[in-house]
Amino acid sequence: MATLKIFPIEVTTQGGHSAVVNGIDPTNSDCLHGSINSAGGTIPVRWDLHGIARNQSPGVNINMHIEELEALSELAKKLGAQP
């Protein structure tokens, strides 16, 4: 399935980087799509429903206990995403 674009949700990663979640792909275990801004520029990132970033350092993980991300997680589950 293609990534479903959503209204961007701005968050801060555990490492203090500015991040944006702007898509979901409920067929992928890392169903949240977005990017982070780091000293090296903008980096595309995928997170699972627990906020763990694929192939990134733990500082890129996000806190899923934010109202907008909790709602997004529930929507992704309704569309078939597996936690």
Order of alpha helices (4+ residues) and beta strands (2+ residues): beta-beta-beta-beta-alpha
